[in-house]
């Protein structure tokens, strides 16, 4: 029985939006609750801060670094099958991690397998959302990012409750069951109709063009370059700026999510209140993102999205300096309120700016390359921060490190985008001047030809009248 095909901007697109929202709540926001298990994992495995930090860093790295493989699976099997496969893979990884006896086993099961499965589900939902929405794409991205806020709000208290009732092993078993809901979200992604050109009935079909046979090695290289968006990286300077800036930003962006709860607990804050700090950030974003989505979705605001994205990164970096001043619970609550505003801007514009820079048919490949580099940044940043914490025994240096990467990334992106915009404007003005000069030249030639014709006709008129 043939499947019914859905159309972009149709009614079913809102169901896809709901599926993307739930998927982001289950996958993208999950690493924020790892800080709740940080002390118990460190105690059970008798590990240092830097060694334990490898678990959330590997999980976050695989959540991003599986982008090219996800792009290949989406192109081969479609969005529905890829998202459902990701849900099964992440569930198996969490269930297997609950039986880990060493940190290496935890890294392989809970870090690599679970992170790769979450990557397949999360990035597929972003790709499907961009395909289903065309006119309301900025609003759809903003509404879907509410899922991240819901996850940030709900995961920490749920993790704290499960940790006290079942321990970290029982909690990971429950998480494995929760991740199976990604399969239900994947089932919502119906096939999307693509415009086809009608074939002429009388004319025979044109034979396929003959292409020279290529070797297997050349075919593999071409396939890898296509899925890693190497051609976009070479010819699109805006994508280069975005990739470098976001990768540099990720070196500091994930650190507060991992170290904020241990920082508060070490300075005398109750464990429940410490877990509440992350929930405050997510709860504020639930209300901020829909309002911001309506604002940034206006066509008149499209030219300023890149600069607003850079401003949000700058505010995020400056906000982290508050934690170096005081660890009082009221100060940390104020920090979370301001931090939620900057996180709202980053979450809304992170994928929308990329969709504005590259065409939608190459978005999965562009997202894949950017995700690989972000994954490398995510896997190296937390262990480096953990080593810094073991060396100095002070969390302040961790937040200084986070602020440095965020502020420098914001300044680089804003300055580079401004320089590219000026260069593009100069190119457009030069083209307009060339067109105007060509038009005036053609008008001059036309006038000269008319004058020559009149001069040729004028003696004949004189000759006739004189006769």
C-alpha positions as CSV (number, residue, x, y, z in Angstrom):
1,X,0.0,0.0,0.0
2,X,1.6,3.3,-1.0
3,X,2.4,5.8,1.8
4,X,0.6,9.2,1.9
5,X,3.1,12.0,1.2
6,X,3.0,15.2,3.3
7,X,3.7,18.7,2.0
8,X,5.9,21.4,3.5
9,X,4.1,24.0,5.7
10,X,1.1,21.7,6.0
11,X,-0.9,20.6,9.0
12,X,1.3,17.6,9.7
13,X,4.3,19.9,10.0
14,X,3.1,20.9,13.5
15,X,3.2,17.3,14.5
16,X,6.8,17.1,13.3
17,X,7.5,20.2,15.3
18,X,6.1,18.4,18.4
19,X,8.3,15.4,17.7
20,X,11.4,17.6,17.3
21,X,10.6,19.3,20.6
22,X,10.3,16.1,22.5
23,X,13.4,14.7,20.9
24,X,15.5,17.7,21.9
25,X,14.1,17.4,25.4
26,X,15.2,13.8,25.6
27,X,18.6,14.0,23.9
28,X,20.2,17.4,23.6
29,X,19.5,18.4,27.2
30,X,20.4,15.1,28.8
31,X,24.1,15.9,29.4
32,X,23.1,18.6,31.9
33,X,22.0,16.1,34.4
34,X,25.4,14.2,34.4
35,X,26.6,16.7,37.0
36,X,24.1,15.2,39.5
37,X,25.9,11.8,39.2
38,X,29.4,13.3,39.1
39,X,30.2,12.8,42.9
40,X,28.7,9.3,43.0
41,X,30.6,8.2,39.9
42,X,33.8,9.6,41.2
43,X,33.3,7.8,44.5
44,X,32.3,4.4,43.1
45,X,35.1,4.3,40.5
46,X,37.7,5.9,42.8
47,X,38.5,8.4,40.1
48,X,39.8,12.0,40.0
49,X,37.9,15.0,38.7
50,X,39.7,14.9,35.3
51,X,39.1,11.2,34.9
52,X,35.4,11.4,35.7
53,X,35.0,14.4,33.5
54,X,35.7,12.2,30.5
55,X,32.2,10.6,30.8
56,X,30.2,13.8,30.1
57,X,32.8,15.0,27.6
58,X,32.6,11.8,25.5
59,X,28.8,11.8,25.7
60,X,28.6,15.4,24.5
61,X,31.2,14.8,21.8
62,X,29.4,11.8,20.3
63,X,26.1,13.8,20.5
64,X,27.8,16.2,18.0
65,X,30.5,14.1,16.2
66,X,28.1,11.6,14.7
67,X,26.8,14.2,12.3
68,X,28.4,12.9,9.0
69,X,27.3,9.4,9.8
70,X,23.8,10.7,10.5
71,X,23.8,12.6,7.2
72,X,24.7,9.4,5.3
73,X,21.9,7.4,7.1
74,X,19.3,10.2,6.4
75,X,20.2,10.2,2.7
76,X,20.1,6.4,2.5
77,X,17.2,5.4,4.8
78,X,15.3,8.7,5.5
79,X,14.5,10.6,8.6
80,X,12.0,8.2,10.1
81,X,14.2,5.1,10.2
82,X,17.3,7.1,11.3
83,X,15.5,8.7,14.3
84,X,14.0,5.4,15.4
85,X,17.4,3.6,15.1
86,X,18.9,6.4,17.2
87,X,16.3,5.8,19.9
88,X,17.1,2.1,20.1
89,X,20.8,2.7,20.1
90,X,20.7,5.3,22.9
91,X,18.5,3.0,25.0
92,X,20.8,0.0,24.6
93,X,23.8,2.2,25.6
94,X,22.2,3.4,28.8
95,X,21.0,-0.1,29.8
96,X,24.5,-1.5,29.2
97,X,26.2,1.4,31.1
98,X,24.2,0.5,34.3
99,X,26.3,-2.8,34.4
100,X,29.6,-1.1,34.0
101,X,32.4,-2.1,36.4
102,X,35.1,0.2,35.2
103,X,35.3,3.7,33.8
104,X,36.4,2.4,30.4
105,X,33.2,0.4,30.1
106,X,31.2,3.4,31.1
107,X,32.9,5.5,28.5
108,X,32.1,3.0,25.7
109,X,28.5,2.3,26.7
110,X,27.1,5.4,28.3
111,X,29.5,7.7,26.3
112,X,30.0,6.4,22.8
113,X,26.9,4.2,22.2
114,X,24.4,6.4,24.0
115,X,25.9,9.6,22.5
116,X,25.8,8.3,19.0
117,X,22.2,7.2,19.3
118,X,21.2,10.6,20.7
119,X,23.0,12.2,17.8
120,X,21.0,10.2,15.2
121,X,17.7,11.2,16.9
122,X,18.6,14.8,17.6
123,X,20.2,15.8,14.3
124,X,17.5,14.0,12.3
125,X,14.8,16.0,14.1
126,X,16.5,19.3,13.1
127,X,16.8,18.2,9.5
128,X,13.2,17.1,9.3
129,X,12.1,20.4,10.9
130,X,13.9,22.4,8.2
131,X,12.3,20.3,5.5
132,X,8.8,20.5,6.8
133,X,8.9,24.3,7.4
134,X,9.8,26.9,4.8
135,X,7.8,30.1,5.5
136,X,7.8,29.8,9.3
137,X,11.2,28.2,9.7
138,X,12.6,30.7,12.3
139,X,9.5,30.3,14.4
140,X,9.6,26.5,14.1
141,X,13.2,26.4,15.2
142,X,12.5,28.7,18.2
143,X,9.5,26.6,19.3
144,X,11.4,23.3,18.9
145,X,14.2,24.6,21.0
146,X,11.7,24.8,23.9
147,X,12.4,21.1,24.2
148,X,15.9,21.8,25.3
149,X,14.5,24.1,28.0
150,X,12.0,21.5,29.2
151,X,14.8,18.9,29.4
152,X,17.1,21.3,31.3
153,X,14.2,22.0,33.7
154,X,13.1,18.4,34.2
155,X,16.3,16.2,33.9
156,X,18.2,17.5,37.0
157,X,15.3,17.0,39.6
158,X,14.4,13.7,38.0
159,X,18.0,12.5,38.1
160,X,18.3,13.6,41.8
161,X,15.1,11.8,42.7
162,X,16.2,8.6,40.9
163,X,19.7,8.8,42.3
164,X,18.3,8.8,45.9
165,X,15.8,6.1,45.3
166,X,17.6,3.7,42.9
167,X,21.2,4.8,42.8
168,X,23.0,5.7,39.6
169,X,22.8,2.2,38.1
170,X,19.0,2.1,38.6
171,X,18.7,5.6,37.2
172,X,20.6,4.7,34.1
173,X,18.2,1.7,33.6
174,X,15.2,4.1,33.8
175,X,16.9,6.5,31.3
176,X,17.3,3.6,28.9
177,X,13.5,3.2,28.9
178,X,12.9,6.9,28.5
179,X,15.1,7.1,25.4
180,X,12.8,4.6,23.6
181,X,10.3,7.5,23.2
182,X,12.6,8.7,20.4
183,X,11.2,5.8,18.4
184,X,7.7,7.1,18.8
185,X,8.9,10.6,17.7
186,X,10.5,9.1,14.7
187,X,7.3,7.3,13.7
188,X,5.7,10.7,13.3
189,X,8.0,11.7,10.5
190,X,6.0,10.9,7.5
191,X,7.6,11.0,4.0
192,X,7.7,14.4,2.5
193,X,6.4,15.1,-1.1
194,X,8.9,16.5,-3.5
195,X,8.0,18.5,-6.6
196,X,8.2,16.5,-9.8
197,X,8.1,17.7,-13.4
198,X,5.5,16.0,-15.7
199,X,7.0,13.8,-18.4
200,X,5.9,14.3,-22.0
201,X,3.9,11.3,-23.3
202,X,5.1,11.3,-26.9
203,X,8.8,11.8,-26.5
204,X,10.9,8.8,-25.5
205,X,12.9,9.1,-22.3
206,X,16.2,10.7,-22.7
207,X,19.2,8.3,-22.2
208,X,21.2,9.0,-19.1
209,X,24.4,11.0,-19.7
210,X,27.6,8.9,-19.9
211,X,30.0,9.6,-17.1
212,X,33.5,8.3,-17.1
213,X,34.1,5.4,-14.8
214,X,35.9,6.3,-11.5
215,X,37.9,4.1,-9.2
216,X,36.5,2.9,-5.9
217,X,39.0,5.1,-4.0
218,X,37.9,8.2,-6.0
219,X,34.3,7.4,-5.3
220,X,35.0,7.0,-1.6
221,X,36.8,10.3,-1.4
222,X,34.1,12.1,-3.3
223,X,31.4,10.7,-1.0
224,X,33.3,11.7,2.2
225,X,33.9,15.2,0.8
226,X,30.2,15.5,0.0
227,X,29.0,14.4,3.4
228,X,31.7,16.5,5.2
229,X,30.7,19.6,3.3
230,X,34.2,20.2,2.1
231,X,33.0,22.1,-1.0
232,X,30.9,24.5,1.2
233,X,33.9,25.0,3.5
234,X,36.0,26.1,0.5
235,X,33.6,28.4,-1.2
236,X,31.3,29.8,1.6
237,X,33.2,32.1,3.9
238,X,30.2,32.7,6.1
239,X,30.1,29.0,6.8
240,X,33.8,29.0,7.7
241,X,33.3,31.8,10.1
242,X,30.2,30.1,11.7
243,X,32.1,26.7,12.0
244,X,35.2,28.2,13.6
245,X,33.3,30.4,15.9
246,X,30.8,27.8,17.1
247,X,33.6,25.3,17.6
248,X,35.6,27.8,19.7
249,X,32.4,28.6,21.6
250,X,31.8,25.0,22.5
251,X,35.1,24.8,24.4
252,X,33.5,27.0,27.1
253,X,29.8,26.6,26.6
254,X,29.4,23.2,28.2
255,X,31.5,23.8,31.3
256,X,28.8,25.6,33.5
257,X,26.3,22.7,32.8
258,X,28.8,20.2,34.2
259,X,30.5,22.1,37.0
260,X,27.8,24.4,38.4
261,X,26.1,21.8,40.6
262,X,29.4,20.4,42.1
263,X,30.6,24.1,42.6
264,X,27.4,24.9,44.6
265,X,27.6,21.7,46.6
266,X,31.2,22.3,47.6
267,X,30.4,25.8,48.8
268,X,27.6,24.6,51.2
269,X,24.5,24.6,49.0
270,X,22.1,21.8,49.6
271,X,22.1,19.1,46.9
272,X,18.4,19.7,46.0
273,X,18.9,23.4,45.8
274,X,22.0,22.9,43.7
275,X,20.1,20.8,41.2
276,X,17.4,23.4,41.2
277,X,19.9,25.9,39.6
278,X,20.0,24.1,36.3
279,X,16.2,23.8,36.4
280,X,15.8,27.5,36.9
281,X,17.7,28.1,33.6
282,X,15.5,25.7,31.7
283,X,12.3,27.0,33.3
284,X,13.0,30.6,32.2
285,X,13.8,29.4,28.7
286,X,10.4,27.8,28.4
287,X,8.8,31.2,28.4
288,X,11.5,33.2,26.8
289,X,12.0,31.2,23.6
290,X,8.4,31.4,22.2
291,X,8.4,35.2,22.6
292,X,11.9,35.5,21.1
293,X,10.9,33.2,18.2
294,X,8.0,35.5,17.3
295,X,10.4,38.4,17.3
296,X,13.3,36.9,15.3
297,X,10.9,35.3,12.8
298,X,10.0,38.7,11.3
299,X,11.5,39.2,7.8
300,X,12.9,42.6,8.8
301,X,15.0,41.0,11.4
302,X,16.7,38.5,9.1
303,X,19.8,40.7,8.5
304,X,20.5,41.0,12.2
305,X,20.3,37.3,13.3
306,X,24.1,36.7,13.0
307,X,24.9,39.8,15.2
308,X,22.2,38.9,17.7
309,X,23.7,35.4,17.9
310,X,27.2,36.8,18.6
311,X,25.7,39.1,21.2
312,X,24.1,36.2,23.0
313,X,27.4,34.4,23.1
314,X,29.1,37.5,24.5
315,X,26.5,37.9,27.2
316,X,26.9,34.2,28.1
317,X,30.6,34.6,28.6
318,X,30.3,37.7,30.7
319,X,27.6,36.1,32.9
320,X,30.0,33.2,33.8
321,X,32.2,35.7,35.6
322,X,29.5,36.2,38.3
323,X,30.3,32.7,39.7
324,X,33.8,33.8,40.4
325,X,32.6,36.5,42.7
326,X,30.4,34.6,45.1
327,X,28.9,31.1,45.6
328,X,26.0,32.3,47.7
329,X,22.7,30.7,46.6
330,X,21.0,34.0,45.9
331,X,23.9,35.1,43.8
332,X,23.8,31.8,41.9
333,X,20.0,32.2,41.3
334,X,20.6,35.7,39.9
335,X,23.4,34.2,37.7
336,X,21.0,31.5,36.4
337,X,18.3,34.1,35.5
338,X,20.8,36.2,33.4
339,X,22.4,33.1,32.0
340,X,19.0,31.8,30.8
341,X,18.6,34.9,28.6
342,X,21.9,34.3,26.9
343,X,21.2,30.6,26.6
344,X,17.8,31.4,25.0
345,X,19.5,33.5,22.3
346,X,22.2,30.8,21.6
347,X,19.6,28.0,21.4
348,X,17.3,29.9,19.0
349,X,20.0,31.1,16.6
350,X,22.4,28.1,16.7
351,X,20.7,26.3,13.8
352,X,18.8,29.2,12.3
353,X,22.0,31.1,11.4
354,X,23.4,27.9,9.8
355,X,20.1,27.6,7.7
356,X,20.5,31.2,6.6
357,X,24.1,30.6,5.5
358,X,23.9,27.3,3.6
359,X,21.1,26.1,1.2
360,X,18.7,23.6,2.8
361,X,19.6,20.7,0.5
362,X,23.2,20.8,1.9
363,X,22.1,21.5,5.5
364,X,22.6,17.9,6.8
365,X,26.2,17.8,5.5
366,X,27.0,21.3,6.8
367,X,25.5,20.4,10.2
368,X,27.6,17.2,10.1
369,X,30.9,18.9,9.7
370,X,30.1,21.6,12.3
371,X,29.0,18.9,14.7
372,X,32.2,16.9,14.3
373,X,34.3,19.9,15.2
374,X,32.0,20.8,18.1
375,X,32.3,17.2,19.3
376,X,36.1,17.5,19.3
377,X,35.7,20.6,21.4
378,X,33.3,19.0,23.7
379,X,35.5,16.0,24.4
380,X,38.6,18.1,25.1
381,X,37.1,20.9,27.2
382,X,35.7,19.1,30.3
383,X,38.9,17.0,31.0
384,X,41.0,20.2,30.6
385,X,38.7,21.9,33.1
386,X,38.9,18.9,35.4
387,X,42.7,19.0,35.3
388,X,42.6,22.7,36.0
389,X,40.3,22.0,39.0
390,X,42.6,19.2,40.3
391,X,45.6,21.5,40.0
392,X,44.2,24.7,41.5
393,X,41.5,23.2,43.7
394,X,39.3,26.2,42.8
395,X,36.2,26.3,40.6
396,X,36.9,30.0,39.7
397,X,39.4,29.1,37.1
398,X,36.9,26.8,35.4
399,X,34.5,29.7,35.0
400,X,37.3,32.0,33.9
401,X,38.2,29.4,31.2
402,X,34.6,29.3,30.0
403,X,34.3,33.1,29.8
404,X,37.5,33.4,27.8
405,X,36.4,31.0,25.1
406,X,32.9,32.4,24.9
407,X,33.9,36.1,24.8
408,X,36.7,35.5,22.2
409,X,34.3,33.5,20.0
410,X,31.7,36.2,20.1
411,X,34.1,39.0,19.1
412,X,35.6,36.8,16.3
413,X,32.1,36.0,14.8
414,X,30.7,39.5,15.0
415,X,33.8,41.1,13.5
416,X,34.1,38.5,10.7
417,X,30.4,38.7,9.8
418,X,30.6,42.5,9.7
419,X,33.7,42.3,7.4
420,X,32.0,39.8,5.1
421,X,28.9,41.9,4.9
422,X,30.9,45.0,4.0
423,X,32.7,43.0,1.3
424,X,29.5,41.7,-0.1
425,X,28.0,45.2,-0.2
426,X,31.1,46.5,-2.0
427,X,30.7,43.7,-4.5
428,X,27.0,44.5,-5.1
429,X,27.7,48.2,-5.5
430,X,30.5,47.4,-8.0
431,X,28.1,45.2,-9.9
432,X,25.4,47.9,-9.9
433,X,27.9,50.4,-11.2
434,X,28.9,48.0,-14.0
435,X,25.3,47.5,-14.9
436,X,24.7,51.3,-14.9
437,X,27.8,51.9,-17.1
438,X,26.8,49.2,-19.5
439,X,23.2,50.6,-19.7
440,X,24.5,54.2,-20.3
441,X,26.9,52.8,-23.0
442,X,24.1,51.0,-24.7
443,X,21.9,54.1,-24.5
444,X,24.7,56.2,-26.0
445,X,25.2,53.7,-28.9
446,X,21.4,53.7,-29.5
447,X,21.3,57.5,-29.6
448,X,24.2,57.6,-32.0
449,X,22.6,55.0,-34.3
450,X,19.4,57.1,-34.3
451,X,21.3,60.2,-35.2
452,X,23.1,58.5,-38.0
453,X,19.8,57.2,-39.4
454,X,18.3,60.7,-39.2
455,X,21.4,62.1,-41.0
456,X,21.0,59.6,-43.8
457,X,17.3,60.3,-44.2
458,X,17.6,64.1,-44.1
459,X,19.3,64.5,-47.6
460,X,16.6,62.4,-49.2
461,X,13.9,64.7,-47.8
462,X,15.7,67.8,-49.0
463,X,16.2,66.3,-52.4
464,X,12.5,65.5,-52.7
465,X,11.3,69.0,-51.6
466,X,13.7,70.8,-53.9
467,X,12.4,68.8,-56.8
